[in-house]
Structures are given as C-alpha cells and as structure tokens.
Amino acid sequence: IVILNIVMLLEVIILLKIHPYNIRFINPTIIGAATFALILYIDYTLHYVTGFYKLLVFIPSIMVIYSCLIYKWSIYTEDKVVISSIKMKFFKIIG
C-alpha cells in the first residue's frame, strides 16, 4: 500500500506537474509529534503508573493534548466556519 501511494504521488508530481499537498498538511504532523513528545515526558515522570491505570491516564491525555494543540495552531477560516455551524446546531438542539 505504501509503495502504491508513493507511485501515485510521483505520478501526480511528474505527469500532472502539480504538488498535491500544501503547507496545511504539515501542521497536524508536527502537532502529533509534539503530542508524542509530551506523552513520553508524562510517561517518564509517571513511571510508577502501570497497567490499566496507565491507559486511564494516557488515552484522555493524548486526546486533550492533541485536540488543544490542533485548535490552537491548526484552525483555518474554513474550519472556523464549520465549527461555528456545528456549535449553532448543537445549541439549537439543547435549547
């Protein structure tokens, strides 16, 4: 699958002379790496937490850290429009 994706990417770049990705695709990758680094630091500091309790600590931590970083650094104008429409629908349902 990886080889097929690389071949398709090269086909688009070489034959169509366009680059299929823009700079917006890099932000989530960098934010994912930062989240991974923070989770490794938390794991290092909480080395005494093991087993199921480790899952209870790390899964919500990953979700919160990644979501906050995405919201802070990777939200563009189009994304804000979608988020605001979802908020309006949510608050309309609640009343």
N, C-alpha and C positions, 0 to 999 in steps of 0.2 A: 504494500500500500504506500509506503514511504517513497519507494522508487517511482511508482506511478505518479504520485503528487509532484515529485521533482521534475519528472519528464514533462508533465502538463505545465508546470511553471516555466520551464525553459521554452516550451512551445509558444506560450503566450509572449514571453520576452523576445524571443528571436524572430518568430514568424510575424507576429502582430505588432512588434516594436512598441509595446506598451508595458508599463510596470503595473501589475495588478494590485499592489498594496500601496498604501500611503502611510504617513507617519503615525496616524491614529492607531495602527495595529501594534505599534511598539509599546505604547503606554501600558496596556494590560500585562504584557510580558514582563516589563520592568517592575510593575506593581506586584505581580506574582512572585518574582524573585525576592523583592523586599519582604513580602509576607512570609516566604520560606525562611529568610534570614531571621526575622523576628520570632518565628516559631522555634527555630533552632536555639535561639537565645533563651526563650522561655523554657525549653526542654533542658537546657544546661542549668538554668537556675532552679528548676523544679525537678531535679534528678531523682528525688525520693518518691515522686508520684509514679505509680506503676499500674499496669493492667487496665481494668475498666475505668478507673478514676482518671487515668491519663486521657482516655477517649473523651470523658466528660469535660475535661479541661481544654483539650486541643481542638476538637471539632467546632465548638462555638467560638473559640479564639480565632481560628482560621477564617470563619465566616465573617466575624465582626471586623477583623483587621482588613481583610480583602475588600469588603463592602465599603468601609470608611475610606480607604485609600482610593478606590475606584470613584467614589462620589466626590472626593476632594480634587483629584487630579485628572480624571478622565471623562468628565461630563462636558459634552459639547452642546451647542444651541439646539440641535435637533433632538438630542437626548433629553434636554430640559423640557421641551415641548411635550414629549411622550410622557415623561414623569409627571408633569403638571396635569395632563389629561387623566392619567391613572389616579392621581390624588383626588381630582374633582369627582370622578366616578365613585371612588371609594367613600368619600364624604357624603355624596348624594345617597348612597345605599344606606349608610349609617343613619343619616337623617339630619 
